Amino acid sequence: MPGQAAGDSPGFIAPMLATAAAGLPPDAAEFVAEAKWDGLRACVAVAGGRVRVWSRTGRDITAAYPELAALAAVAGRRTLVLDAEIVALSGPRPDFTALQRRMRTGRPGGGLLAAVPVTLIIFDVLRSGRDHLDRSPYVLRRALLEDLGLEVPGSVQVPPAFPGEAAALLAATRDRGLEGIMLKRPASLYHPGRRTREWLKIRNIRAADVRVGGWLPGTGTRAHLAGSVLMGLPRPGGLEFAGAVGSGLSMAESRELTALLQSLEQPVSPFTEPVPADIARRARWARPVIAAEVAYLERTESGRLRHPVWRGIRPG
């Protein structure tokens, strides 16, 4: 990392960021493709038998993930700084809801460690020994990473990368219910803390037809309007609560929805199960006759739609 002395201890390097893309670019075959993991981005340093872990913002989270100390044994005497993702796996798939249980505590007890083990997914090496690699092309960093032999069964993985296989990997991640893919140009350098188009991220987005069962007032200039709406999924037994969505709502749509929902207001929740208390105490309920479409990343075990984006009211 520029500005560090050659023999100093490894420190935090702000992760390079990818640009979101709606789909595969025309030159997708010129990129190297990797699976995108739904977890917590981390910078990991190994030196002198010690492992340190930082979040994307530079917060030291080493104590929160003690199982990652296993990395020290396979790193041996080497000094390394790695770009990685911490995930909680449910079978082959990351479970972000489970990971959130770990993210809420700085020093997990034995019960939580056993209930929600985490895995470190490593996809880049930024320093090896005295060599700072941010000015080395991605393909050379990737080859070095694969030669380091850092995998630890149950706690550390180095998944494969797929040159020229973007379309095939995107289809495979969609079939397996994974978040999506990353595309990286072979010659891309590492730009700490910067978002560039040398790295692209493509998510597997799903869509759902929902009913609107209420709304939450916005803040500031939108305090009199719907800041977000409460979604439900129609089921044989009634309307299943699926969370709230505000992303994608324009000011014009918010005004239209607010007027419609006020005309449909009712005193009780239309959902079949209790809505979380922090939402229920602010909610204004409505008869669930407005049909809408939302895009989302995945459904959680509790039935919520993760990362929902409003697409609009459905006609009829």
Beta strands, then each sheet from edge to edge (+ up, - down):
strand 1: 17-20
strand 2: 32-36
strand 3: 40-47
strand 4: 50-55
strand 5: 80-87
strand 6: 89-90
strand 7: 93-94
strand 8: 119-128
strand 9: 131-132
strand 10: 156-157
strand 11: 162-163
strand 12: 180-184
strand 13: 195-203
strand 14: 206-217
strand 15: 226-235
strand 16: 238-245
strand 17: 284-296
strand 18: 298-299
strand 19: 305-306
strand 20: 309-313
sheet 1: 1+ 13+ 12- 2+ 11-
sheet 2: 4+ 3- 5+ 8- 9+
sheet 3: 4+ 3- 5+ 8- 10-
sheet 4: 6+ 7-
sheet 5: 16+ 15- 14+ 17- 20+
sheet 6: 18+ 19-
end
